[in-house]
Amino acid sequence: MESATHSDVVIQPLDKGRFAFAVDGLVRYVGSQEECVRRAAILSRKNDRATQDQALMRWVSLSR
């Protein structure tokens, strides 16, 4: 199974139950399909300014 959730992110099956998560051709994680899909979803999120602002405010509040 190969996932094209992002142009540089690929999920490839290795053997029974294990998958490789690769970014720009480099394997970054080997594990379950669910975890690889979760990591791909994190990287493929759109550049959302509102979400970035919320993350910045959380960081500022925690750093005080």
All heavy atoms as a GROMACS GRO file, in nm:
protein
  506
    1MET      N    1   0.084  -0.118   0.000
    1MET     CA    2   0.000   0.000   0.000
    1MET      C    3   0.088   0.123   0.000
    1MET      O    4   0.180   0.135   0.079
    1MET     CB    5  -0.088  -0.001   0.124
    1MET     CG    6  -0.168   0.124   0.141
    1MET     SD    7  -0.256   0.112   0.296
    1MET     CE    8  -0.302   0.280   0.310
    2GLU      N    9   0.060   0.215  -0.084
    2GLU     CA   10   0.135   0.339  -0.089
    2GLU      C   11   0.039   0.454  -0.074
    2GLU      O   12  -0.067   0.457  -0.135
    2GLU     CB   13   0.209   0.349  -0.222
    2GLU     CG   14   0.306   0.463  -0.226
    2GLU     CD   15   0.396   0.457  -0.348
    2GLU    OE1   16   0.450   0.349  -0.376
    2GLU    OE2   17   0.407   0.558  -0.414
    3SER      N   18   0.073   0.547   0.012
    3SER     CA   19  -0.016   0.659   0.038
    3SER      C   20   0.047   0.786  -0.016
    3SER      O   21   0.163   0.813   0.009
    3SER     CB   22  -0.040   0.673   0.188
    3SER     OG   23  -0.116   0.787   0.214
    4ALA      N   24  -0.031   0.865  -0.088
    4ALA     CA   25   0.019   0.990  -0.143
    4ALA      C   26  -0.050   1.107  -0.076
    4ALA      O   27  -0.100   1.197  -0.139
    4ALA     CB   28  -0.003   0.993  -0.294
    5THR      N   29  -0.053   1.104   0.059
    5THR     CA   30  -0.116   1.214   0.131
    5THR      C   31  -0.035   1.341   0.118
    5THR      O   32  -0.087   1.448   0.137
    5THR     CB   33  -0.133   1.178   0.280
    5THR    OG1   34  -0.006   1.146   0.334
    5THR    CG2   35  -0.230   1.062   0.296
    6HIS      N   36   0.089   1.331   0.089
    6HIS     CA   37   0.178   1.445   0.066
    6HIS      C   38   0.273   1.402  -0.043
    6HIS      O   39   0.309   1.287  -0.053
    6HIS     CB   40   0.252   1.478   0.197
    6HIS     CG   41   0.329   1.604   0.192
    6HIS    ND1   42   0.456   1.609   0.144
    6HIS    CD2   43   0.296   1.730   0.228
    6HIS    CE1   44   0.500   1.734   0.153
    6HIS    NE2   45   0.403   1.808   0.203
    7SER      N   46   0.318   1.491  -0.126
    7SER     CA   47   0.399   1.451  -0.241
    7SER      C   48   0.532   1.386  -0.200
    7SER      O   49   0.586   1.306  -0.273
    7SER     CB   50   0.425   1.571  -0.332
    7SER     OG   51   0.495   1.671  -0.262
    8ASP      N   52   0.584   1.420  -0.082
    8ASP     CA   53   0.711   1.365  -0.038
    8ASP      C   54   0.697   1.260   0.072
    8ASP      O   55   0.795   1.215   0.126
    8ASP     CB   56   0.800   1.479   0.012
    8ASP     CG   57   0.828   1.581  -0.096
    8ASP    OD1   58   0.842   1.544  -0.213
    8ASP    OD2   59   0.834   1.700  -0.060
    9VAL      N   60   0.576   1.223   0.107
    9VAL     CA   61   0.551   1.126   0.213
    9VAL      C   62   0.496   0.998   0.152
    9VAL      O   63   0.401   1.002   0.075
    9VAL     CB   64   0.450   1.184   0.316
    9VAL    CG1   65   0.414   1.079   0.419
    9VAL    CG2   66   0.508   1.306   0.383
   10VAL      N   67   0.557   0.884   0.188
   10VAL     CA   68   0.515   0.755   0.133
   10VAL      C   69   0.506   0.653   0.247
   10VAL      O   70   0.590   0.652   0.336
   10VAL     CB   71   0.616   0.706   0.028
   10VAL    CG1   72   0.577   0.569  -0.026
   10VAL    CG2   73   0.629   0.805  -0.085
   11ILE      N   74   0.404   0.570   0.242
   11ILE     CA   75   0.390   0.458   0.336
   11ILE      C   76   0.399   0.330   0.255
   11ILE      O   77   0.322   0.310   0.162
   11ILE     CB   78   0.256   0.466   0.411
   11ILE    CG1   79   0.248   0.594   0.492
   11ILE    CG2   80   0.238   0.343   0.500
   11ILE    CD1   81   0.114   0.618   0.555
   12GLN      N   82   0.496   0.246   0.289
   12GLN     CA   83   0.519   0.122   0.214
   12GLN      C   84   0.511   0.002   0.307
   12GLN      O   85   0.562   0.006   0.418
   12GLN     CB   86   0.658   0.124   0.150
   12GLN     CG   87   0.678   0.236   0.052
   12GLN     CD   88   0.821   0.241   0.001
   12GLN    OE1   89   0.912   0.194   0.065
   12GLN    NE2   90   0.839   0.300  -0.115
   13PRO      N   91   0.449  -0.107   0.260
   13PRO     CA   92   0.445  -0.229   0.342
   13PRO      C   93   0.582  -0.296   0.342
   13PRO      O   94   0.652  -0.298   0.241
   13PRO     CB   95   0.340  -0.315   0.272
   13PRO     CG   96   0.340  -0.268   0.131
   13PRO     CD   97   0.375  -0.123   0.135
   14LEU      N   98   0.621  -0.349   0.457
   14LEU     CA   99   0.748  -0.421   0.467
   14LEU      C  100   0.723  -0.571   0.476
   14LEU      O  101   0.765  -0.647   0.391
   14LEU     CB  102   0.826  -0.373   0.590
   14LEU     CG  103   0.868  -0.227   0.588
   14LEU    CD1  104   0.937  -0.191   0.719
   14LEU    CD2  105   0.959  -0.200   0.470
   15ASP      N  106   0.660  -0.612   0.583
   15ASP     CA  107   0.625  -0.752   0.600
   15ASP      C  108   0.496  -0.759   0.681
   15ASP      O  109   0.427  -0.659   0.693
   15ASP     CB  110   0.740  -0.831   0.665
   15ASP     CG  111   0.784  -0.773   0.798
   15ASP    OD1  112   0.708  -0.696   0.859
   15ASP    OD2  113   0.895  -0.804   0.842
   16LYS      N  114   0.467  -0.873   0.736
   16LYS     CA  115   0.340  -0.894   0.805
   16LYS      C  116   0.320  -0.793   0.919
   16LYS      O  117   0.384  -0.800   1.023
   16LYS     CB  118   0.337  -1.035   0.861
   16LYS     CG  119   0.204  -1.074   0.920
   16LYS     CD  120   0.206  -1.217   0.964
   16LYS     CE  121   0.071  -1.256   1.019
   16LYS     NZ  122   0.074  -1.396   1.062
   17GLY      N  123   0.232  -0.695   0.895
   17GLY     CA  124   0.197  -0.600   0.998
   17GLY      C  125   0.290  -0.482   1.017
   17GLY      O  126   0.266  -0.398   1.101
   18ARG      N  127   0.398  -0.474   0.941
   18ARG     CA  128   0.490  -0.361   0.956
   18ARG      C  129   0.492  -0.277   0.829
   18ARG      O  130   0.490  -0.330   0.718
   18ARG     CB  131   0.633  -0.410   0.984
   18ARG     CG  132   0.649  -0.473   1.118
   18ARG     CD  133   0.792  -0.499   1.157
   18ARG     NE  134   0.879  -0.527   1.044
   18ARG     CZ  135   1.010  -0.500   1.043
   18ARG    NH1  136   1.067  -0.448   1.146
   18ARG    NH2  137   1.082  -0.528   0.938
   19PHE      N  138   0.498  -0.147   0.849
   19PHE     CA  139   0.500  -0.052   0.739
   19PHE      C  140   0.612   0.048   0.763
   19PHE      O  141   0.649   0.074   0.877
   19PHE     CB  142   0.366   0.021   0.729
   19PHE     CG  143   0.253  -0.067   0.686
   19PHE    CD1  144   0.191  -0.152   0.775
   19PHE    CD2  145   0.210  -0.066   0.555
   19PHE    CE1  146   0.088  -0.233   0.736
   19PHE    CE2  147   0.106  -0.149   0.514
   19PHE     CZ  148   0.045  -0.232   0.604
   20ALA      N  149   0.664   0.104   0.654
   20ALA     CA  150   0.767   0.206   0.663
   20ALA      C  151   0.707   0.340   0.622
   20ALA      O  152   0.638   0.351   0.522
   20ALA     CB  153   0.883   0.172   0.572
   21PHE      N  154   0.738   0.441   0.701
   21PHE     CA  155   0.694   0.577   0.674
   21PHE      C  156   0.818   0.653   0.626
   21PHE      O  157   0.916   0.666   0.699
   21PHE     CB  158   0.638   0.638   0.803
   21PHE     CG  159   0.609   0.785   0.793
   21PHE    CD1  160   0.500   0.830   0.724
   21PHE    CD2  161   0.692   0.876   0.853
   21PHE    CE1  162   0.472   0.966   0.716
   21PHE    CE2  163   0.666   1.012   0.846
   21PHE     CZ  164   0.556   1.057   0.778
   22ALA      N  165   0.815   0.699   0.501
   22ALA     CA  166   0.932   0.766   0.442
   22ALA      C  167   0.899   0.909   0.404
   22ALA      O  168   0.791   0.938   0.353
   22ALA     CB  169   0.981   0.690   0.320
   23VAL      N  170   0.994   0.998   0.428
   23VAL     CA  171   0.981   1.139   0.389
   23VAL      C  172   1.101   1.171   0.301
   23VAL      O  173   1.216   1.148   0.341
   23VAL     CB  174   0.980   1.231   0.513
   23VAL    CG1  175   0.972   1.377   0.471
   23VAL    CG2  176   0.866   1.196   0.606
   24ASP      N  177   1.074   1.221   0.183
   24ASP     CA  178   1.179   1.254   0.086
   24ASP      C  179   1.270   1.134   0.058
   24ASP      O  180   1.391   1.148   0.042
   24ASP     CB  181   1.263   1.371   0.133
   24ASP     CG  182   1.186   1.500   0.137
   24ASP    OD1  183   1.090   1.514   0.058
   24ASP    OD2  184   1.219   1.588   0.219
   25GLY      N  185   1.213   1.015   0.057
   25GLY     CA  186   1.289   0.895   0.025
   25GLY      C  187   1.365   0.835   0.142
   25GLY      O  188   1.428   0.731   0.127
   26LEU      N  189   1.360   0.896   0.260
   26LEU     CA  190   1.428   0.844   0.378
   26LEU      C  191   1.326   0.786   0.475
   26LEU      O  192   1.229   0.854   0.511
   26LEU     CB  193   1.507   0.954   0.449
   26LEU     CG  194   1.617   1.019   0.369
   26LEU    CD1  195   1.675   1.136   0.445
   26LEU    CD2  196   1.725   0.918   0.337
   27VAL      N  197   1.347   0.663   0.518
   27VAL     CA  198   1.256   0.600   0.613
   27VAL      C  199   1.274   0.667   0.749
   27VAL      O  200   1.384   0.674   0.802
   27VAL     CB  201   1.283   0.448   0.623
   27VAL    CG1  202   1.198   0.386   0.734
   27VAL    CG2  203   1.254   0.382   0.490
   28ARG      N  204   1.164   0.718   0.802
   28ARG     CA  205   1.166   0.789   0.930
   28ARG      C  206   1.105   0.707   1.042
   28ARG      O  207   1.133   0.733   1.159
   28ARG     CB  208   1.090   0.921   0.920
   28ARG     CG  209   1.145   1.014   0.818
   28ARG     CD  210   1.278   1.063   0.862
   28ARG     NE  211   1.329   1.159   0.766
   28ARG     CZ  212   1.436   1.231   0.787
   28ARG    NH1  213   1.504   1.217   0.898
   28ARG    NH2  214   1.478   1.315   0.696
   29TYR      N  215   1.021   0.610   1.008
   29TYR     CA  216   0.953   0.532   1.111
   29TYR      C  217   0.912   0.398   1.052
   29TYR      O  218   0.872   0.390   0.936
   29TYR     CB  219   0.828   0.607   1.159
   29TYR     CG  220   0.746   0.530   1.260
   29TYR    CD1  221   0.785   0.522   1.392
   29TYR    CD2  222   0.630   0.464   1.221
   29TYR    CE1  223   0.711   0.451   1.483
   29TYR    CE2  224   0.555   0.393   1.312
   29TYR     CZ  225   0.596   0.387   1.444
   29TYR     OH  226   0.522   0.315   1.533
   30VAL      N  227   0.922   0.293   1.133
   30VAL     CA  228   0.873   0.160   1.095
   30VAL      C  229   0.780   0.115   1.207
   30VAL      O  230   0.818   0.116   1.324
   30VAL     CB  231   0.988   0.060   1.076
   30VAL    CG1  232   0.934  -0.081   1.054
   30VAL    CG2  233   1.078   0.102   0.962
   31GLY      N  234   0.658   0.078   1.170
   31GLY     CA  235   0.562   0.034   1.270
   31GLY      C  236   0.431  -0.005   1.205
   31GLY      O  237   0.426  -0.046   1.089
   32SER      N  238   0.324   0.012   1.282
   32SER     CA  239   0.192  -0.028   1.233
   32SER      C  240   0.144   0.068   1.125
   32SER      O  241   0.188   0.182   1.114
   32SER     CB  242   0.092  -0.028   1.349
   32SER     OG  243   0.068   0.105   1.392
   33GLN      N  244   0.050   0.019   1.046
   33GLN     CA  245  -0.007   0.101   0.940
   33GLN      C  246  -0.079   0.223   0.998
   33GLN      O  247  -0.068   0.333   0.946
   33GLN     CB  248  -0.103   0.019   0.855
   33GLN     CG  249  -0.165   0.098   0.742
   33GLN     CD  250  -0.260   0.015   0.658
   33GLN    OE1  251  -0.289  -0.099   0.691
   33GLN    NE2  252  -0.307   0.072   0.550
   34GLU      N  253  -0.150   0.203   1.109
   34GLU     CA  254  -0.223   0.313   1.171
   34GLU      C  255  -0.129   0.425   1.214
   34GLU      O  256  -0.158   0.542   1.194
   34GLU     CB  257  -0.304   0.262   1.292
   34GLU     CG  258  -0.417   0.169   1.256
   34GLU     CD  259  -0.369   0.025   1.232
   34GLU    OE1  260  -0.259  -0.011   1.279
   34GLU    OE2  261  -0.441  -0.049   1.164
   35GLU      N  262  -0.017   0.389   1.275
   35GLU     CA  263   0.078   0.491   1.320
   35GLU      C  264   0.142   0.563   1.202
   35GLU      O  265   0.163   0.684   1.206
   35GLU     CB  266   0.185   0.427   1.409
   35GLU     CG  267   0.283   0.527   1.465
   35GLU     CD  268   0.222   0.631   1.557
   35GLU    OE1  269   0.112   0.609   1.612
   35GLU    OE2  270   0.284   0.738   1.574
   36CYS      N  271   0.171   0.491   1.096
   36CYS     CA  272   0.228   0.555   0.976
   36CYS      C  273   0.128   0.652   0.914
   36CYS      O  274   0.165   0.762   0.873
   36CYS     CB  275   0.271   0.449   0.875
   36CYS     SG  276   0.415   0.354   0.924
   37VAL      N  277   0.001   0.612   0.909
   37VAL     CA  278  -0.102   0.700   0.853
   37VAL      C  279  -0.119   0.823   0.941
   37VAL      O  280  -0.135   0.935   0.891
   37VAL     CB  281  -0.235   0.623   0.838
   37VAL    CG1  282  -0.350   0.716   0.807
   37VAL    CG2  283  -0.222   0.516   0.732
   38ARG      N  284  -0.112   0.804   1.073
   38ARG     CA  285  -0.123   0.918   1.165
   38ARG      C  286  -0.010   1.017   1.143
   38ARG      O  287  -0.031   1.138   1.137
   38ARG     CB  288  -0.121   0.869   1.310
   38ARG     CG  289  -0.146   0.980   1.413
   38ARG     CD  290  -0.128   0.929   1.555
   38ARG     NE  291   0.010   0.909   1.589
   38ARG     CZ  292   0.095   1.008   1.624
   38ARG    NH1  293   0.054   1.132   1.629
   38ARG    NH2  294   0.220   0.982   1.655
   39ARG      N  295   0.111   0.967   1.127
   39ARG     CA  296   0.226   1.055   1.103
   39ARG      C  297   0.215   1.126   0.968
   39ARG      O  298   0.251   1.243   0.956
   39ARG     CB  299   0.356   0.975   1.112
   39ARG     CG  300   0.386   0.931   1.253
   39ARG     CD  301   0.501   0.833   1.260
   39ARG     NE  302   0.518   0.784   1.393
   39ARG     CZ  303   0.623   0.814   1.471
   39ARG    NH1  304   0.718   0.891   1.427
   39ARG    NH2  305   0.629   0.766   1.593
   40ALA      N  306   0.164   1.057   0.868
   40ALA     CA  307   0.145   1.121   0.737
   40ALA      C  308   0.041   1.232   0.746
   40ALA      O  309   0.057   1.338   0.685
   40ALA     CB  310   0.103   1.016   0.634
   41ALA      N  311  -0.065   1.210   0.824
   41ALA     CA  312  -0.168   1.312   0.839
   41ALA      C  313  -0.113   1.436   0.908
   41ALA      O  314  -0.150   1.548   0.872
   41ALA     CB  315  -0.285   1.255   0.919
   42ILE      N  316  -0.024   1.417   1.002
   42ILE     CA  317   0.036   1.531   1.071
   42ILE      C  318   0.116   1.616   0.972
   42ILE      O  319   0.108   1.739   0.973
   42ILE     CB  320   0.126   1.483   1.187
   42ILE    CG1  321   0.041   1.426   1.299
   42ILE    CG2  322   0.215   1.597   1.238
   42ILE    CD1  323   0.121   1.353   1.405
   43LEU      N  324   0.192   1.551   0.887
   43LEU     CA  325   0.276   1.625   0.792
   43LEU      C  326   0.198   1.686   0.677
   43LEU      O  327   0.243   1.782   0.616
   43LEU     CB  328   0.385   1.534   0.737
   43LEU     CG  329   0.494   1.498   0.835
   43LEU    CD1  330   0.594   1.405   0.770
   43LEU    CD2  331   0.564   1.621   0.889
   44SER      N  332   0.082   1.631   0.646
   44SER     CA  333   0.009   1.679   0.530
   44SER      C  334  -0.093   1.788   0.563
   44SER      O  335  -0.163   1.834   0.475
   44SER     CB  336  -0.062   1.564   0.460
   44SER     OG  337  -0.163   1.513   0.543
   45ARG      N  338  -0.100   1.828   0.688
   45ARG     CA  339  -0.195   1.932   0.725
   45ARG      C  340  -0.162   2.062   0.652
   45ARG      O  341  -0.047   2.098   0.632
   45ARG     CB  342  -0.192   1.956   0.875
   45ARG     CG  343  -0.253   1.841   0.950
   45ARG     CD  344  -0.269   1.874   1.095
   45ARG     NE  345  -0.330   1.760   1.161
   45ARG     CZ  346  -0.303   1.725   1.285
   45ARG    NH1  347  -0.219   1.795   1.356
   45ARG    NH2  348  -0.362   1.620   1.338
   46LYS      N  349  -0.267   2.131   0.617
   46LYS     CA  350  -0.252   2.258   0.547
   46LYS      C  351  -0.194   2.364   0.640
   46LYS      O  352  -0.202   2.354   0.761
   46LYS     CB  353  -0.387   2.306   0.493
   46LYS     CG  354  -0.450   2.211   0.397
   46LYS     CD  355  -0.377   2.211   0.266
   46LYS     CE  356  -0.447   2.121   0.168
   46LYS     NZ  357  -0.364   2.053   0.081
   47ASN      N  358  -0.137   2.463   0.582
   47ASN     CA  359  -0.079   2.573   0.655
   47ASN      C  360  -0.192   2.664   0.704
   47ASN      O  361  -0.232   2.757   0.636
   47ASN     CB  362   0.018   2.649   0.564
   47ASN     CG  363   0.117   2.729   0.643
   47ASN    OD1  364   0.117   2.725   0.765
   47ASN    ND2  365   0.201   2.801   0.572
   48ASP      N  366  -0.244   2.635   0.821
   48ASP     CA  367  -0.362   2.702   0.875
   48ASP      C  368  -0.317   2.806   0.978
   48ASP      O  369  -0.268   2.772   1.085
   48ASP     CB  370  -0.454   2.598   0.938
   48ASP     CG  371  -0.580   2.659   0.995
   48ASP    OD1  372  -0.611   2.775   0.965
   48ASP    OD2  373  -0.649   2.587   1.070
   49ARG      N  374  -0.335   2.931   0.945
   49ARG     CA  375  -0.288   3.040   1.031
   49ARG      C  376  -0.357   3.040   1.167
   49ARG      O  377  -0.294   3.066   1.269
   49ARG     CB  378  -0.310   3.174   0.961
   49ARG     CG  379  -0.250   3.289   1.033
   49ARG     CD  380  -0.101   3.274   1.038
   49ARG     NE  381  -0.045   3.373   1.128
   49ARG     CZ  382   0.080   3.378   1.160
   49ARG    NH1  383   0.166   3.293   1.110
   49ARG    NH2  384   0.124   3.470   1.241
   50ALA      N  385  -0.486   3.011   1.173
   50ALA     CA  386  -0.558   3.009   1.300
   50ALA      C  387  -0.501   2.902   1.394
   50ALA      O  388  -0.482   2.928   1.513
   50ALA     CB  389  -0.706   2.986   1.277
   51THR      N  390  -0.471   2.785   1.341
   51THR     CA  391  -0.412   2.678   1.422
   51THR      C  392  -0.272   2.717   1.469
   51THR      O  393  -0.234   2.691   1.583
   51THR     CB  394  -0.407   2.548   1.341
   51THR    OG1  395  -0.538   2.516   1.297
   51THR    CG2  396  -0.353   2.433   1.424
   52GLN      N  397  -0.196   2.782   1.382
   52GLN     CA  398  -0.063   2.827   1.421
   52GLN      C  399  -0.071   2.931   1.533
   52GLN      O  400   0.009   2.928   1.626
   52GLN     CB  401   0.010   2.887   1.300
   52GLN     CG  402   0.047   2.786   1.196
   52GLN     CD  403   0.104   2.851   1.072
   52GLN    OE1  404   0.105   2.973   1.059
   52GLN    NE2  405   0.150   2.770   0.979
   53ASP      N  406  -0.168   3.021   1.525
   53ASP     CA  407  -0.185   3.123   1.628
   53ASP      C  408  -0.222   3.059   1.762
   53ASP      O  409  -0.170   3.099   1.867
   53ASP     CB  410  -0.293   3.223   1.588
   53ASP     CG  411  -0.248   3.314   1.475
   53ASP    OD1  412  -0.126   3.321   1.448
   53ASP    OD2  413  -0.336   3.378   1.413
   54GLN      N  414  -0.308   2.958   1.760
   54GLN     CA  415  -0.345   2.889   1.883
   54GLN      C  416  -0.225   2.818   1.944
   54GLN      O  417  -0.205   2.823   2.066
   54GLN     CB  418  -0.455   2.788   1.856
   54GLN     CG  419  -0.589   2.850   1.828
   54GLN     CD  420  -0.694   2.746   1.791
   54GLN    OE1  421  -0.664   2.630   1.770
   54GLN    NE2  422  -0.819   2.790   1.783
   55ALA      N  423  -0.144   2.753   1.862
   55ALA     CA  424  -0.025   2.685   1.912
   55ALA      C  425   0.074   2.785   1.972
   55ALA      O  426   0.135   2.758   2.076
   55ALA     CB  427   0.041   2.606   1.799
   56LEU      N  428   0.088   2.899   1.909
   56LEU     CA  429   0.177   3.002   1.961
   56LEU      C  430   0.128   3.053   2.096
   56LEU      O  431   0.208   3.071   2.189
   56LEU     CB  432   0.188   3.117   1.860
   56LEU     CG  433   0.275   3.234   1.902
   56LEU    CD1  434   0.419   3.187   1.925
   56LEU    CD2  435   0.271   3.343   1.797
   57MET      N  436  -0.001   3.076   2.109
   57MET     CA  437  -0.056   3.123   2.236
   57MET      C  438  -0.039   3.018   2.347
   57MET      O  439  -0.009   3.053   2.461
   57MET     CB  440  -0.204   3.160   2.220
   57MET     CG  441  -0.226   3.283   2.135
   57MET     SD  442  -0.135   3.428   2.194
   57MET     CE  443  -0.219   3.458   2.348
   58ARG      N  444  -0.055   2.889   2.315
   58ARG     CA  445  -0.031   2.784   2.414
   58ARG      C  446   0.114   2.786   2.458
   58ARG      O  447   0.145   2.775   2.576
   58ARG     CB  448  -0.066   2.647   2.355
   58ARG     CG  449  -0.211   2.612   2.363
   58ARG     CD  450  -0.236   2.465   2.336
   58ARG     NE  451  -0.178   2.420   2.210
   58ARG     CZ  452  -0.242   2.417   2.093
   58ARG    NH1  453  -0.368   2.453   2.087
   58ARG    NH2  454  -0.182   2.376   1.985
   59TRP      N  455   0.206   2.800   2.363
   59TRP     CA  456   0.348   2.801   2.394
   59TRP      C  457   0.383   2.920   2.482
   59TRP      O  458   0.456   2.907   2.582
   59TRP     CB  459   0.431   2.805   2.265
   59TRP     CG  460   0.576   2.809   2.292
   59TRP    CD1  461   0.656   2.705   2.326
   59TRP    CD2  462   0.661   2.923   2.289
   59TRP    NE1  463   0.784   2.747   2.344
   59TRP    CE2  464   0.790   2.883   2.322
   59TRP    CE3  465   0.638   3.058   2.262
   59TRP    CZ2  466   0.896   2.970   2.329
   59TRP    CZ3  467   0.745   3.146   2.268
   59TRP    CH2  468   0.872   3.102   2.301
   60VAL      N  469   0.328   3.038   2.450
   60VAL     CA  470   0.356   3.158   2.529
   60VAL      C  471   0.302   3.141   2.672
   60VAL      O  472   0.370   3.174   2.768
   60VAL     CB  473   0.294   3.283   2.462
   60VAL    CG1  474   0.296   3.402   2.555
   60VAL    CG2  475   0.369   3.314   2.333
   61SER      N  476   0.182   3.087   2.684
   61SER     CA  477   0.125   3.070   2.818
   61SER      C  478   0.202   2.967   2.900
   61SER      O  479   0.213   2.981   3.021
   61SER     CB  480  -0.023   3.033   2.811
   61SER     OG  481  -0.038   2.904   2.754
   62LEU      N  482   0.257   2.867   2.837
   62LEU     CA  483   0.334   2.765   2.909
   62LEU      C  484   0.474   2.811   2.943
   62LEU      O  485   0.534   2.763   3.039
   62LEU     CB  486   0.342   2.637   2.825
   62LEU     CG  487   0.211   2.561   2.808
   62LEU    CD1  488   0.231   2.444   2.712
   62LEU    CD2  489   0.159   2.512   2.941
   63SER      N  490   0.528   2.904   2.867
   63SER     CA  491   0.666   2.948   2.888
   63SER      C  492   0.677   3.055   2.996
   63SER      O  493   0.787   3.094   3.034
   63SER     CB  494   0.727   2.998   2.758
   63SER     OG  495   0.659   3.114   2.714
   64ARG      N  496   0.564   3.105   3.048
   64ARG     CA  497   0.569   3.209   3.152
   64ARG      C  498   0.587   3.150   3.287
   64ARG      O  499   0.560   3.052   3.330
   64ARG     CB  500   0.442   3.293   3.148
   64ARG     CG  501   0.439   3.377   3.026
   64ARG     CD  502   0.321   3.466   3.030
   64ARG     NE  503   0.325   3.552   2.911
   64ARG     CZ  504   0.249   3.654   2.891
   64ARG    NH1  505   0.162   3.686   2.982
   64ARG    NH2  506   0.258   3.725   2.784
   0.00000   0.00000   0.00000
